[in-house]
Amino acid sequence: MTNIVKKASCNRPAGVIRFLCKDDACEPLPQDYSDPLTLLGDIKILDLDDAQKNELRIILNEEILESGAKEIWDNRTFRKNLILSFGKVV
């Protein structure tokens, strides 16, 4: 997760993360995540356009291979808050 903080902040030493998103911690990991965006839960608040969604799919597919789907699912709220805070898909 440190890497996505660095990407979101453009590796600046300071930044503000606003915690606007909250997800249900008891919600189970989706069994079908053929669309990796599913691993982020409800992303309507992010208001992403199609290009941003595709960019995020590429990032998530790489992370699924590296860390697994559960890692993305467990950190979905933090990632959404980073995207909202920095206005950058990570």
N, C-alpha and C positions, 0 to 999 in steps of 0.2 A: 504494500500500500504506500510505502514511502515514495516509490517511483511515480505514482500518479499524483502525489502532492507536488513533487518537483516539476512534473509536466504541467500541472495546472497553474502553478505559480511562476512558470518560466524560470525556475531555479532561483527566484529572488529570496533573500533571507527573511523577508517578512510578508505577511498577507493576512487577510481576515477571512475566515471560513464561517459563513452563516449557516446555522443548523436549522433549516426550514423544513426539511423532509423528515418524516418519521414513518417507519414501517413496522408491521406486526412481527415481533421477534419469534413468535410461535408459528408463523406461516411456514409450511414445509417447502423444501427445495422442489422446484418444478421437475417433473420426470421427463417431460419433453421440452427440450430447449434447442430445437432445430433452428429457431431464431434466437441468437444469443441475447437479444434485448429482453427476452423473457426472464433472464437471470437478474434483471434489475427491478423486477416487479412493475408497479405502475409508474410510468415515466411521463405521464401527461403534463405534470408540473414543469418539466424541462422545456417544453414547447420547442422541440427540435424539428428542423426541416429534414427533408429526405436525405440530403447530402450529409448532414450531421449524423443522422441515424445510421447511414451506411459506414461512415467513418468509425462510429462507435462499435458497430458490428465487427469490423476488422480488428479493432483493438481487443474486443472481448474474445473473439475466436483465438487470437494469439495467446491471451491469458488463460483460456480454457486448456490449451495445450501445455502451457508452462505450469500452472498452479491448480487447475481443476475447476470445475463448475461450482463446487461448494465454497471455495475461497471467494469467488465473485459474488455469489449469493449472500454470504455472511457479511460482506462489506458493501452491499448495494446502497444502503442509505448514506454511508459516508461518501461514496462516489457521486451520488446524485447531489449531495450538498456541495461537493467540490465543483461540479459542473455549474450549479446555480451561483456559487460564490465568485468563480473566476470567469464564467462565461465561455469556457473552453471545454470541448469534448475530451475526456481523458478516460 
